[in-house]
């Protein structure tokens, strides 16, 4: 649980920098990271890709978080 929160915060922070949406704090980063990780795993799974290893999982998670930030930006 703690590792999910920490990795979510890091993933959300990275995605926020990539998408240039640095507003918000740690809670926002954790939410974006955790939701984005799930979304990235789902989307890459639809394409037939699976992540094996730390770097691959990080790429999938950050990509999913970026997609999530983009979707939220489109909705609001």
mmCIF file of the N, C-alpha and C atoms, coordinates in Angstrom:
data_MODEL
# 
_entry.id   MODEL 
# 
loop_
_atom_site.group_PDB 
_atom_site.id 
_atom_site.type_symbol 
_atom_site.label_atom_id 
_atom_site.label_alt_id 
_atom_site.label_comp_id 
_atom_site.label_asym_id 
_atom_site.label_entity_id 
_atom_site.label_seq_id 
_atom_site.pdbx_PDB_ins_code 
_atom_site.Cartn_x 
_atom_site.Cartn_y 
_atom_site.Cartn_z 
_atom_site.occupancy 
_atom_site.B_iso_or_equiv 
_atom_site.pdbx_formal_charge 
_atom_site.auth_seq_id 
_atom_site.auth_comp_id 
_atom_site.auth_asym_id 
_atom_site.auth_atom_id 
_atom_site.pdbx_PDB_model_num 
ATOM 1   N N  . UNK A 1 1  ? 0.822   -1.190 0.000   1.00 0.00 ? 1  UNK A N  1 
ATOM 2   C CA . UNK A 1 1  ? 0.000   0.000  0.000   1.00 0.00 ? 1  UNK A CA 1 
ATOM 3   C C  . UNK A 1 1  ? 0.868   1.256  0.000   1.00 0.00 ? 1  UNK A C  1 
ATOM 4   N N  . UNK A 1 2  ? 1.862   1.273  0.849   1.00 0.00 ? 2  UNK A N  1 
ATOM 5   C CA . UNK A 1 2  ? 2.746   2.434  0.922   1.00 0.00 ? 2  UNK A CA 1 
ATOM 6   C C  . UNK A 1 2  ? 3.533   2.572  -0.381  1.00 0.00 ? 2  UNK A C  1 
ATOM 7   N N  . UNK A 1 3  ? 3.992   1.456  -0.925  1.00 0.00 ? 3  UNK A N  1 
ATOM 8   C CA . UNK A 1 3  ? 4.756   1.528  -2.175  1.00 0.00 ? 3  UNK A CA 1 
ATOM 9   C C  . UNK A 1 3  ? 3.869   2.015  -3.327  1.00 0.00 ? 3  UNK A C  1 
ATOM 10  N N  . UNK A 1 4  ? 2.582   1.665  -3.319  1.00 0.00 ? 4  UNK A N  1 
ATOM 11  C CA . UNK A 1 4  ? 1.659   2.154  -4.354  1.00 0.00 ? 4  UNK A CA 1 
ATOM 12  C C  . UNK A 1 4  ? 1.480   3.661  -4.241  1.00 0.00 ? 4  UNK A C  1 
ATOM 13  N N  . UNK A 1 5  ? 1.417   4.173  -3.023  1.00 0.00 ? 5  UNK A N  1 
ATOM 14  C CA . UNK A 1 5  ? 1.283   5.620  -2.825  1.00 0.00 ? 5  UNK A CA 1 
ATOM 15  C C  . UNK A 1 5  ? 2.543   6.365  -3.266  1.00 0.00 ? 5  UNK A C  1 
ATOM 16  N N  . UNK A 1 6  ? 3.686   5.818  -2.932  1.00 0.00 ? 6  UNK A N  1 
ATOM 17  C CA . UNK A 1 6  ? 4.946   6.461  -3.307  1.00 0.00 ? 6  UNK A CA 1 
ATOM 18  C C  . UNK A 1 6  ? 5.145   6.411  -4.818  1.00 0.00 ? 6  UNK A C  1 
ATOM 19  N N  . UNK A 1 7  ? 4.926   5.244  -5.420  1.00 0.00 ? 7  UNK A N  1 
ATOM 20  C CA . UNK A 1 7  ? 5.085   5.149  -6.870  1.00 0.00 ? 7  UNK A CA 1 
ATOM 21  C C  . UNK A 1 7  ? 4.029   5.987  -7.589  1.00 0.00 ? 7  UNK A C  1 
ATOM 22  N N  . UNK A 1 8  ? 2.804   6.045  -7.050  1.00 0.00 ? 8  UNK A N  1 
ATOM 23  C CA . UNK A 1 8  ? 1.775   6.904  -7.627  1.00 0.00 ? 8  UNK A CA 1 
ATOM 24  C C  . UNK A 1 8  ? 2.165   8.365  -7.599  1.00 0.00 ? 8  UNK A C  1 
ATOM 25  N N  . UNK A 1 9  ? 2.760   8.792  -6.500  1.00 0.00 ? 9  UNK A N  1 
ATOM 26  C CA . UNK A 1 9  ? 3.205   10.180 -6.390  1.00 0.00 ? 9  UNK A CA 1 
ATOM 27  C C  . UNK A 1 9  ? 4.305   10.494 -7.409  1.00 0.00 ? 9  UNK A C  1 
ATOM 28  N N  . UNK A 1 10 ? 5.235   9.580  -7.578  1.00 0.00 ? 10 UNK A N  1 
ATOM 29  C CA . UNK A 1 10 ? 6.326   9.797  -8.536  1.00 0.00 ? 10 UNK A CA 1 
ATOM 30  C C  . UNK A 1 10 ? 5.795   9.787  -9.971  1.00 0.00 ? 10 UNK A C  1 
ATOM 31  N N  . UNK A 1 11 ? 4.927   8.846  -10.276 1.00 0.00 ? 11 UNK A N  1 
ATOM 32  C CA . UNK A 1 11 ? 4.351   8.751  -11.629 1.00 0.00 ? 11 UNK A CA 1 
ATOM 33  C C  . UNK A 1 11 ? 3.522   9.989  -11.931 1.00 0.00 ? 11 UNK A C  1 
ATOM 34  N N  . UNK A 1 12 ? 2.698   10.418 -10.974 1.00 0.00 ? 12 UNK A N  1 
ATOM 35  C CA . UNK A 1 12 ? 1.891   11.621 -11.164 1.00 0.00 ? 12 UNK A CA 1 
ATOM 36  C C  . UNK A 1 12 ? 2.747   12.860 -11.343 1.00 0.00 ? 12 UNK A C  1 
ATOM 37  N N  . UNK A 1 13 ? 3.834   12.954 -10.600 1.00 0.00 ? 13 UNK A N  1 
ATOM 38  C CA . UNK A 1 13 ? 4.749   14.087 -10.712 1.00 0.00 ? 13 UNK A CA 1 
ATOM 39  C C  . UNK A 1 13 ? 5.410   14.110 -12.098 1.00 0.00 ? 13 UNK A C  1 
ATOM 40  N N  . UNK A 1 14 ? 5.872   12.946 -12.558 1.00 0.00 ? 14 UNK A N  1 
ATOM 41  C CA . UNK A 1 14 ? 6.487   12.864 -13.886 1.00 0.00 ? 14 UNK A CA 1 
ATOM 42  C C  . UNK A 1 14 ? 5.495   13.225 -14.989 1.00 0.00 ? 14 UNK A C  1 
ATOM 43  N N  . UNK A 1 15 ? 4.282   12.685 -14.897 1.00 0.00 ? 15 UNK A N  1 
ATOM 44  C CA . UNK A 1 15 ? 3.263   12.971 -15.906 1.00 0.00 ? 15 UNK A CA 1 
ATOM 45  C C  . UNK A 1 15 ? 2.877   14.445 -15.883 1.00 0.00 ? 15 UNK A C  1 
ATOM 46  N N  . UNK A 1 16 ? 2.813   15.038 -14.707 1.00 0.00 ? 16 UNK A N  1 
ATOM 47  C CA . UNK A 1 16 ? 2.512   16.466 -14.597 1.00 0.00 ? 16 UNK A CA 1 
ATOM 48  C C  . UNK A 1 16 ? 3.570   17.317 -15.279 1.00 0.00 ? 16 UNK A C  1 
ATOM 49  N N  . UNK A 1 17 ? 4.821   16.931 -15.156 1.00 0.00 ? 17 UNK A N  1 
ATOM 50  C CA . UNK A 1 17 ? 5.894   17.672 -15.831 1.00 0.00 ? 17 UNK A CA 1 
ATOM 51  C C  . UNK A 1 17 ? 5.853   17.463 -17.341 1.00 0.00 ? 17 UNK A C  1 
ATOM 52  N N  . UNK A 1 18 ? 5.579   16.253 -17.761 1.00 0.00 ? 18 UNK A N  1 
ATOM 53  C CA . UNK A 1 18 ? 5.510   15.975 -19.203 1.00 0.00 ? 18 UNK A CA 1 
ATOM 54  C C  . UNK A 1 18 ? 4.353   16.725 -19.841 1.00 0.00 ? 18 UNK A C  1 
ATOM 55  N N  . UNK A 1 19 ? 3.204   16.732 -19.172 1.00 0.00 ? 19 UNK A N  1 
ATOM 56  C CA . UNK A 1 19 ? 2.007   17.371 -19.718 1.00 0.00 ? 19 UNK A CA 1 
ATOM 57  C C  . UNK A 1 19 ? 1.921   18.850 -19.342 1.00 0.00 ? 19 UNK A C  1 
ATOM 58  N N  . UNK A 1 20 ? 2.897   19.362 -18.621 1.00 0.00 ? 20 UNK A N  1 
ATOM 59  C CA . UNK A 1 20 ? 2.980   20.763 -18.193 1.00 0.00 ? 20 UNK A CA 1 
ATOM 60  C C  . UNK A 1 20 ? 1.747   21.181 -17.383 1.00 0.00 ? 20 UNK A C  1 
ATOM 61  N N  . UNK A 1 21 ? 1.353   20.331 -16.455 1.00 0.00 ? 21 UNK A N  1 
ATOM 62  C CA . UNK A 1 21 ? 0.265   20.643 -15.519 1.00 0.00 ? 21 UNK A CA 1 
ATOM 63  C C  . UNK A 1 21 ? 0.804   20.449 -14.114 1.00 0.00 ? 21 UNK A C  1 
ATOM 64  N N  . UNK A 1 22 ? 1.620   21.352 -13.666 1.00 0.00 ? 22 UNK A N  1 
ATOM 65  C CA . UNK A 1 22 ? 2.301   21.186 -12.387 1.00 0.00 ? 22 UNK A CA 1 
ATOM 66  C C  . UNK A 1 22 ? 1.492   21.697 -11.200 1.00 0.00 ? 22 UNK A C  1 
ATOM 67  N N  . UNK A 1 23 ? 0.263   22.157 -11.425 1.00 0.00 ? 23 UNK A N  1 
ATOM 68  C CA . UNK A 1 23 ? -0.532  22.616 -10.288 1.00 0.00 ? 23 UNK A CA 1 
ATOM 69  C C  . UNK A 1 23 ? -1.031  21.399 -9.504  1.00 0.00 ? 23 UNK A C  1 
ATOM 70  N N  . UNK A 1 24 ? -1.323  21.620 -8.265  1.00 0.00 ? 24 UNK A N  1 
ATOM 71  C CA . UNK A 1 24 ? -1.758  20.511 -7.423  1.00 0.00 ? 24 UNK A CA 1 
ATOM 72  C C  . UNK A 1 24 ? -0.635  20.098 -6.494  1.00 0.00 ? 24 UNK A C  1 
ATOM 73  N N  . UNK A 1 25 ? -0.913  19.146 -5.649  1.00 0.00 ? 25 UNK A N  1 
ATOM 74  C CA . UNK A 1 25 ? 0.078   18.699 -4.678  1.00 0.00 ? 25 UNK A CA 1 
ATOM 75  C C  . UNK A 1 25 ? 0.258   17.198 -4.718  1.00 0.00 ? 25 UNK A C  1 
ATOM 76  N N  . UNK A 1 26 ? 0.712   16.676 -3.592  1.00 0.00 ? 26 UNK A N  1 
ATOM 77  C CA . UNK A 1 26 ? 1.019   15.255 -3.498  1.00 0.00 ? 26 UNK A CA 1 
ATOM 78  C C  . UNK A 1 26 ? -0.212  14.384 -3.670  1.00 0.00 ? 26 UNK A C  1 
ATOM 79  N N  . UNK A 1 27 ? -1.341  14.829 -3.125  1.00 0.00 ? 27 UNK A N  1 
ATOM 80  C CA . UNK A 1 27 ? -2.557  14.022 -3.241  1.00 0.00 ? 27 UNK A CA 1 
ATOM 81  C C  . UNK A 1 27 ? -2.978  13.912 -4.698  1.00 0.00 ? 27 UNK A C  1 
ATOM 82  N N  . UNK A 1 28 ? -2.917  15.025 -5.419  1.00 0.00 ? 28 UNK A N  1 
ATOM 83  C CA . UNK A 1 28 ? -3.243  15.003 -6.851  1.00 0.00 ? 28 UNK A CA 1 
ATOM 84  C C  . UNK A 1 28 ? -2.287  14.091 -7.597  1.00 0.00 ? 28 UNK A C  1 
ATOM 85  N N  . UNK A 1 29 ? -0.993  14.190 -7.285  1.00 0.00 ? 29 UNK A N  1 
ATOM 86  C CA . UNK A 1 29 ? -0.004  13.334 -7.943  1.00 0.00 ? 29 UNK A CA 1 
ATOM 87  C C  . UNK A 1 29 ? -0.272  11.859 -7.670  1.00 0.00 ? 29 UNK A C  1 
ATOM 88  N N  . UNK A 1 30 ? -0.639  11.530 -6.438  1.00 0.00 ? 30 UNK A N  1 
ATOM 89  C CA . UNK A 1 30 ? -0.917  10.140 -6.098  1.00 0.00 ? 30 UNK A CA 1 
ATOM 90  C C  . UNK A 1 30 ? -2.132  9.644  -6.873  1.00 0.00 ? 30 UNK A C  1 
ATOM 91  N N  . UNK A 1 31 ? -3.203  10.440 -6.899  1.00 0.00 ? 31 UNK A N  1 
ATOM 92  C CA . UNK A 1 31 ? -4.404  10.035 -7.626  1.00 0.00 ? 31 UNK A CA 1 
ATOM 93  C C  . UNK A 1 31 ? -4.128  9.863  -9.115  1.00 0.00 ? 31 UNK A C  1 
ATOM 94  N N  . UNK A 1 32 ? -3.445  10.839 -9.702  1.00 0.00 ? 32 UNK A N  1 
ATOM 95  C CA . UNK A 1 32 ? -3.119  10.751 -11.135 1.00 0.00 ? 32 UNK A CA 1 
ATOM 96  C C  . UNK A 1 32 ? -2.231  9.550  -11.400 1.00 0.00 ? 32 UNK A C  1 
ATOM 97  N N  . UNK A 1 33 ? -1.264  9.307  -10.537 1.00 0.00 ? 33 UNK A N  1 
ATOM 98  C CA . UNK A 1 33 ? -0.354  8.181  -10.727 1.00 0.00 ? 33 UNK A CA 1 
ATOM 99  C C  . UNK A 1 33 ? -1.031  6.837  -10.613 1.00 0.00 ? 33 UNK A C  1 
ATOM 100 N N  . UNK A 1 34 ? -1.874  6.666  -9.609  1.00 0.00 ? 34 UNK A N  1 
ATOM 101 C CA . UNK A 1 34 ? -2.540  5.374  -9.404  1.00 0.00 ? 34 UNK A CA 1 
ATOM 102 C C  . UNK A 1 34 ? -3.565  5.119  -10.506 1.00 0.00 ? 34 UNK A C  1 
ATOM 103 N N  . UNK A 1 35 ? -4.403  6.120  -10.809 1.00 0.00 ? 35 UNK A N  1 
ATOM 104 C CA . UNK A 1 35 ? -5.401  5.960  -11.875 1.00 0.00 ? 35 UNK A CA 1 
ATOM 105 C C  . UNK A 1 35 ? -4.708  5.797  -13.224 1.00 0.00 ? 35 UNK A C  1 
ATOM 106 N N  . UNK A 1 36 ? -3.685  6.610  -13.465 1.00 0.00 ? 36 UNK A N  1 
ATOM 107 C CA . UNK A 1 36 ? -2.942  6.522  -14.722 1.00 0.00 ? 36 UNK A CA 1 
ATOM 108 C C  . UNK A 1 36 ? -2.239  5.195  -14.905 1.00 0.00 ? 36 UNK A C  1 
ATOM 109 N N  . UNK A 1 37 ? -1.728  4.639  -13.832 1.00 0.00 ? 37 UNK A N  1 
ATOM 110 C CA . UNK A 1 37 ? -1.085  3.326  -13.895 1.00 0.00 ? 37 UNK A CA 1 
ATOM 111 C C  . UNK A 1 37 ? -2.078  2.261  -14.333 1.00 0.00 ? 37 UNK A C  1 
ATOM 112 N N  . UNK A 1 38 ? -3.245  2.298  -13.737 1.00 0.00 ? 38 UNK A N  1 
ATOM 113 C CA . UNK A 1 38 ? -4.291  1.333  -14.107 1.00 0.00 ? 38 UNK A CA 1 
ATOM 114 C C  . UNK A 1 38 ? -4.732  1.539  -15.550 1.00 0.00 ? 38 UNK A C  1 
ATOM 115 N N  . UNK A 1 39 ? -4.905  2.788  -15.939 1.00 0.00 ? 39 UNK A N  1 
ATOM 116 C CA . UNK A 1 39 ? -5.320  3.096  -17.309 1.00 0.00 ? 39 UNK A CA 1 
ATOM 117 C C  . UNK A 1 39 ? -4.254  2.661  -18.312 1.00 0.00 ? 39 UNK A C  1 
ATOM 118 N N  . UNK A 1 40 ? -2.992  2.927  -18.005 1.00 0.00 ? 40 UNK A N  1 
ATOM 119 C CA . UNK A 1 40 ? -1.906  2.527  -18.897 1.00 0.00 ? 40 UNK A CA 1 
ATOM 120 C C  . UNK A 1 40 ? -1.826  1.023  -19.059 1.00 0.00 ? 40 UNK A C  1 
ATOM 121 N N  . UNK A 1 41 ? -1.961  0.293  -17.958 1.00 0.00 ? 41 UNK A N  1 
ATOM 122 C CA . UNK A 1 41 ? -1.949  -1.168 -18.022 1.00 0.00 ? 41 UNK A CA 1 
ATOM 123 C C  . UNK A 1 41 ? -3.099  -1.675 -18.868 1.00 0.00 ? 41 UNK A C  1 
ATOM 124 N N  . UNK A 1 42 ? -4.294  -1.077 -18.697 1.00 0.00 ? 42 UNK A N  1 
ATOM 125 C CA . UNK A 1 42 ? -5.461  -1.475 -19.479 1.00 0.00 ? 42 UNK A CA 1 
ATOM 126 C C  . UNK A 1 42 ? -5.260  -1.181 -20.967 1.00 0.00 ? 42 UNK A C  1 
ATOM 127 N N  . UNK A 1 43 ? -4.808  0.038  -21.288 1.00 0.00 ? 43 UNK A N  1 
ATOM 128 C CA . UNK A 1 43 ? -4.647  0.424  -22.692 1.00 0.00 ? 43 UNK A CA 1 
ATOM 129 C C  . UNK A 1 43 ? -3.564  -0.391 -23.394 1.00 0.00 ? 43 UNK A C  1 
ATOM 130 N N  . UNK A 1 44 ? -2.439  -0.582 -22.731 1.00 0.00 ? 44 UNK A N  1 
ATOM 131 C CA . UNK A 1 44 ? -1.373  -1.383 -23.333 1.00 0.00 ? 44 UNK A CA 1 
ATOM 132 C C  . UNK A 1 44 ? -1.800  -2.836 -23.467 1.00 0.00 ? 44 UNK A C  1 
ATOM 133 N N  . UNK A 1 45 ? -2.622  -3.327 -22.525 1.00 0.00 ? 45 UNK A N  1 
ATOM 134 C CA . UNK A 1 45 ? -3.160  -4.682 -22.617 1.00 0.00 ? 45 UNK A CA 1 
ATOM 135 C C  . UNK A 1 45 ? -4.065  -4.846 -23.828 1.00 0.00 ? 45 UNK A C  1 
ATOM 136 N N  . UNK A 1 46 ? -4.863  -3.809 -24.126 1.00 0.00 ? 46 UNK A N  1 
ATOM 137 C CA . UNK A 1 46 ? -5.711  -3.853 -25.317 1.00 0.00 ? 46 UNK A CA 1 
ATOM 138 C C  . UNK A 1 46 ? -4.883  -3.960 -26.593 1.00 0.00 ? 46 UNK A C  1 
ATOM 139 N N  . UNK A 1 47 ? -3.704  -3.335 -26.561 1.00 0.00 ? 47 UNK A N  1 
ATOM 140 C CA . UNK A 1 47 ? -2.812  -3.385 -27.724 1.00 0.00 ? 47 UNK A CA 1 
ATOM 141 C C  . UNK A 1 47 ? -1.979  -4.660 -27.774 1.00 0.00 ? 47 UNK A C  1 
ATOM 142 N N  . UNK A 1 48 ? -2.071  -5.487 -26.731 1.00 0.00 ? 48 UNK A N  1 
ATOM 143 C CA . UNK A 1 48 ? -1.340  -6.743 -26.702 1.00 0.00 ? 48 UNK A CA 1 
ATOM 144 C C  . UNK A 1 48 ? 0.039   -6.643 -26.079 1.00 0.00 ? 48 UNK A C  1 
ATOM 145 N N  . UNK A 1 49 ? 0.339   -5.546 -25.422 1.00 0.00 ? 49 UNK A N  1 
ATOM 146 C CA . UNK A 1 49 ? 1.639   -5.366 -24.779 1.00 0.00 ? 49 UNK A CA 1 
ATOM 147 C C  . UNK A 1 49 ? 1.524   -5.617 -23.284 1.00 0.00 ? 49 UNK A C  1 
ATOM 148 N N  . UNK A 1 50 ? 2.560   -6.186 -22.725 1.00 0.00 ? 50 UNK A N  1 
ATOM 149 C CA . UNK A 1 50 ? 2.667   -6.317 -21.272 1.00 0.00 ? 50 UNK A CA 1 
ATOM 150 C C  . UNK A 1 50 ? 4.019   -5.770 -20.842 1.00 0.00 ? 50 UNK A C  1 
ATOM 151 N N  . UNK A 1 51 ? 4.044   -5.198 -19.658 1.00 0.00 ? 51 UNK A N  1 
ATOM 152 C CA . UNK A 1 51 ? 5.273   -4.596 -19.149 1.00 0.00 ? 51 UNK A CA 1 
ATOM 153 C C  . UNK A 1 51 ? 5.986   -5.591 -18.235 1.00 0.00 ? 51 UNK A C  1 
ATOM 154 N N  . UNK A 1 52 ? 7.240   -5.859 -18.550 1.00 0.00 ? 52 UNK A N  1 
ATOM 155 C CA . UNK A 1 52 ? 8.068   -6.722 -17.720 1.00 0.00 ? 52 UNK A CA 1 
ATOM 156 C C  . UNK A 1 52 ? 9.321   -5.941 -17.369 1.00 0.00 ? 52 UNK A C  1 
ATOM 157 N N  . UNK A 1 53 ? 9.507   -5.689 -16.104 1.00 0.00 ? 53 UNK A N  1 
ATOM 158 C CA . UNK A 1 53 ? 10.667  -4.947 -15.653 1.00 0.00 ? 53 UNK A CA 1 
ATOM 159 C C  . UNK A 1 53 ? 10.290  -3.540 -15.207 1.00 0.00 ? 53 UNK A C  1 
ATOM 160 N N  . UNK A 1 54 ? 11.156  -2.961 -14.429 1.00 0.00 ? 54 UNK A N  1 
ATOM 161 C CA . UNK A 1 54 ? 10.897  -1.663 -13.818 1.00 0.00 ? 54 UNK A CA 1 
ATOM 162 C C  . UNK A 1 54 ? 10.733  -0.552 -14.850 1.00 0.00 ? 54 UNK A C  1 
ATOM 163 N N  . UNK A 1 55 ? 11.614  -0.476 -15.824 1.00 0.00 ? 55 UNK A N  1 
ATOM 164 C CA . UNK A 1 55 ? 11.565  0.600  -16.818 1.00 0.00 ? 55 UNK A CA 1 
ATOM 165 C C  . UNK A 1 55 ? 10.303  0.489  -17.660 1.00 0.00 ? 55 UNK A C  1 
ATOM 166 N N  . UNK A 1 56 ? 9.955   -0.707 -18.095 1.00 0.00 ? 56 UNK A N  1 
ATOM 167 C CA . UNK A 1 56 ? 8.752   -0.908 -18.906 1.00 0.00 ? 56 UNK A CA 1 
ATOM 168 C C  . UNK A 1 56 ? 7.500   -0.544 -18.116 1.00 0.00 ? 56 UNK A C  1 
ATOM 169 N N  . UNK A 1 57 ? 7.440   -0.934 -16.849 1.00 0.00 ? 57 UNK A N  1 
ATOM 170 C CA . UNK A 1 57 ? 6.294   -0.596 -16.021 1.00 0.00 ? 57 UNK A CA 1 
ATOM 171 C C  . UNK A 1 57 ? 6.194   0.906  -15.794 1.00 0.00 ? 57 UNK A C  1 
ATOM 172 N N  . UNK A 1 58 ? 7.329   1.567  -15.642 1.00 0.00 ? 58 UNK A N  1 
ATOM 173 C CA . UNK A 1 58 ? 7.347   3.020  -15.475 1.00 0.00 ? 58 UNK A CA 1 
ATOM 174 C C  . UNK A 1 58 ? 6.836   3.714  -16.731 1.00 0.00 ? 58 UNK A C  1 
ATOM 175 N N  . UNK A 1 59 ? 7.264   3.248  -17.896 1.00 0.00 ? 59 UNK A N  1 
ATOM 176 C CA . UNK A 1 59 ? 6.818   3.836  -19.168 1.00 0.00 ? 59 UNK A CA 1 
ATOM 177 C C  . UNK A 1 59 ? 5.312   3.651  -19.338 1.00 0.00 ? 59 UNK A C  1 
ATOM 178 N N  . UNK A 1 60 ? 4.809   2.462  -19.056 1.00 0.00 ? 60 UNK A N  1 
ATOM 179 C CA . UNK A 1 60 ? 3.374   2.194  -19.180 1.00 0.00 ? 60 UNK A CA 1 
ATOM 180 C C  . UNK A 1 60 ? 2.591   3.069  -18.204 1.00 0.00 ? 60 UNK A C  1 
ATOM 181 N N  . UNK A 1 61 ? 3.057   3.169  -16.974 1.00 0.00 ? 61 UNK A N  1 
ATOM 182 C CA . UNK A 1 61 ? 2.354   3.951  -15.960 1.00 0.00 ? 61 UNK A CA 1 
ATOM 183 C C  . UNK A 1 61 ? 2.351   5.437  -16.276 1.00 0.00 ? 61 UNK A C  1 
ATOM 184 N N  . UNK A 1 62 ? 3.487   5.973  -16.662 1.00 0.00 ? 62 UNK A N  1 
ATOM 185 C CA . UNK A 1 62 ? 3.562   7.397  -16.982 1.00 0.00 ? 62 UNK A CA 1 
ATOM 186 C C  . UNK A 1 62 ? 2.752   7.708  -18.231 1.00 0.00 ? 62 UNK A C  1 
ATOM 187 N N  . UNK A 1 63 ? 2.782   6.820  -19.217 1.00 0.00 ? 63 UNK A N  1 
ATOM 188 C CA . UNK A 1 63 ? 1.961   7.016  -20.420 1.00 0.00 ? 63 UNK A CA 1 
ATOM 189 C C  . UNK A 1 63 ? 0.482   7.025  -20.058 1.00 0.00 ? 63 UNK A C  1 
ATOM 190 N N  . UNK A 1 64 ? 0.056   6.107  -19.226 1.00 0.00 ? 64 UNK A N  1 
ATOM 191 C CA . UNK A 1 64 ? -1.334  6.068  -18.781 1.00 0.00 ? 64 UNK A CA 1 
ATOM 192 C C  . UNK A 1 64 ? -1.717  7.316  -18.002 1.00 0.00 ? 64 UNK A C  1 
ATOM 193 N N  . UNK A 1 65 ? -0.813  7.809  -17.157 1.00 0.00 ? 65 UNK A N  1 
ATOM 194 C CA . UNK A 1 65 ? -1.087  9.028  -16.398 1.00 0.00 ? 65 UNK A CA 1 
ATOM 195 C C  . UNK A 1 65 ? -1.192  10.235 -17.330 1.00 0.00 ? 65 UNK A C  1 
ATOM 196 N N  . UNK A 1 66 ? -0.358  10.282 -18.361 1.00 0.00 ? 66 UNK A N  1 
ATOM 197 C CA . UNK A 1 66 ? -0.442  11.371 -19.338 1.00 0.00 ? 66 UNK A CA 1 
ATOM 198 C C  . UNK A 1 66 ? -1.771  11.318 -20.097 1.00 0.00 ? 66 UNK A C  1 
ATOM 199 N N  . UNK A 1 67 ? -2.197  10.132 -20.464 1.00 0.00 ? 67 UNK A N  1 
ATOM 200 C CA . UNK A 1 67 ? -3.493  9.976  -21.137 1.00 0.00 ? 67 UNK A CA 1 
ATOM 201 C C  . UNK A 1 67 ? -4.615  10.412 -20.204 1.00 0.00 ? 67 UNK A C  1 
ATOM 202 N N  . UNK A 1 68 ? -4.526  10.056 -18.937 1.00 0.00 ? 68 UNK A N  1 
ATOM 203 C CA . UNK A 1 68 ? -5.537  10.447 -17.957 1.00 0.00 ? 68 UNK A CA 1 
ATOM 204 C C  . UNK A 1 68 ? -5.589  11.968 -17.804 1.00 0.00 ? 68 UNK A C  1 
ATOM 205 N N  . UNK A 1 69 ? -4.443  12.630 -17.711 1.00 0.00 ? 69 UNK A N  1 
ATOM 206 C CA . UNK A 1 69 ? -4.404  14.091 -17.614 1.00 0.00 ? 69 UNK A CA 1 
ATOM 207 C C  . UNK A 1 69 ? -5.008  14.711 -18.866 1.00 0.00 ? 69 UNK A C  1 
ATOM 208 N N  . UNK A 1 70 ? -4.707  14.159 -20.027 1.00 0.00 ? 70 UNK A N  1 
ATOM 209 C CA . UNK A 1 70 ? -5.259  14.675 -21.278 1.00 0.00 ? 70 UNK A CA 1 
ATOM 210 C C  . UNK A 1 70 ? -6.783  14.524 -21.298 1.00 0.00 ? 70 UNK A C  1 
ATOM 211 N N  . UNK A 1 71 ? -7.271  13.356 -20.869 1.00 0.00 ? 71 UNK A N  1 
ATOM 212 C CA . UNK A 1 71 ? -8.725  13.131 -20.848 1.00 0.00 ? 71 UNK A CA 1 
ATOM 213 C C  . UNK A 1 71 ? -9.423  14.083 -19.880 1.00 0.00 ? 71 UNK A C  1 
ATOM 214 N N  . UNK A 1 72 ? -8.856  14.289 -18.708 1.00 0.00 ? 72 UNK A N  1 
ATOM 215 C CA . UNK A 1 72 ? -9.441  15.203 -17.739 1.00 0.00 ? 72 UNK A CA 1 
ATOM 216 C C  . UNK A 1 72 ? -9.446  16.624 -18.304 1.00 0.00 ? 72 UNK A C  1 
ATOM 217 N N  . UNK A 1 73 ? -8.370  17.007 -18.983 1.00 0.00 ? 73 UNK A N  1 
ATOM 218 C CA . UNK A 1 73 ? -8.306  18.328 -19.610 1.00 0.00 ? 73 UNK A CA 1 
ATOM 219 C C  . UNK A 1 73 ? -9.367  18.507 -20.671 1.00 0.00 ? 73 UNK A C  1 
ATOM 220 N N  . UNK A 1 74 ? -9.677  17.456 -21.396 1.00 0.00 ? 74 UNK A N  1 
ATOM 221 C CA . UNK A 1 74 ? -10.717 17.521 -22.431 1.00 0.00 ? 74 UNK A CA 1 
ATOM 222 C C  . UNK A 1 74 ? -12.118 17.594 -21.838 1.00 0.00 ? 74 UNK A C  1 
ATOM 223 N N  . UNK A 1 75 ? -12.322 16.927 -20.700 1.00 0.00 ? 75 UNK A N  1 
ATOM 224 C CA . UNK A 1 75 ? -13.642 16.914 -20.085 1.00 0.00 ? 75 UNK A CA 1 
ATOM 225 C C  . UNK A 1 75 ? -13.959 18.200 -19.318 1.00 0.00 ? 75 UNK A C  1 
ATOM 226 N N  . UNK A 1 76 ? -12.940 18.825 -18.753 1.00 0.00 ? 76 UNK A N  1 
ATOM 227 C CA . UNK A 1 76 ? -13.181 20.027 -17.952 1.00 0.00 ? 76 UNK A CA 1 
ATOM 228 C C  . UNK A 1 76 ? -12.515 21.195 -18.600 1.00 0.00 ? 76 UNK A C  1 
# 
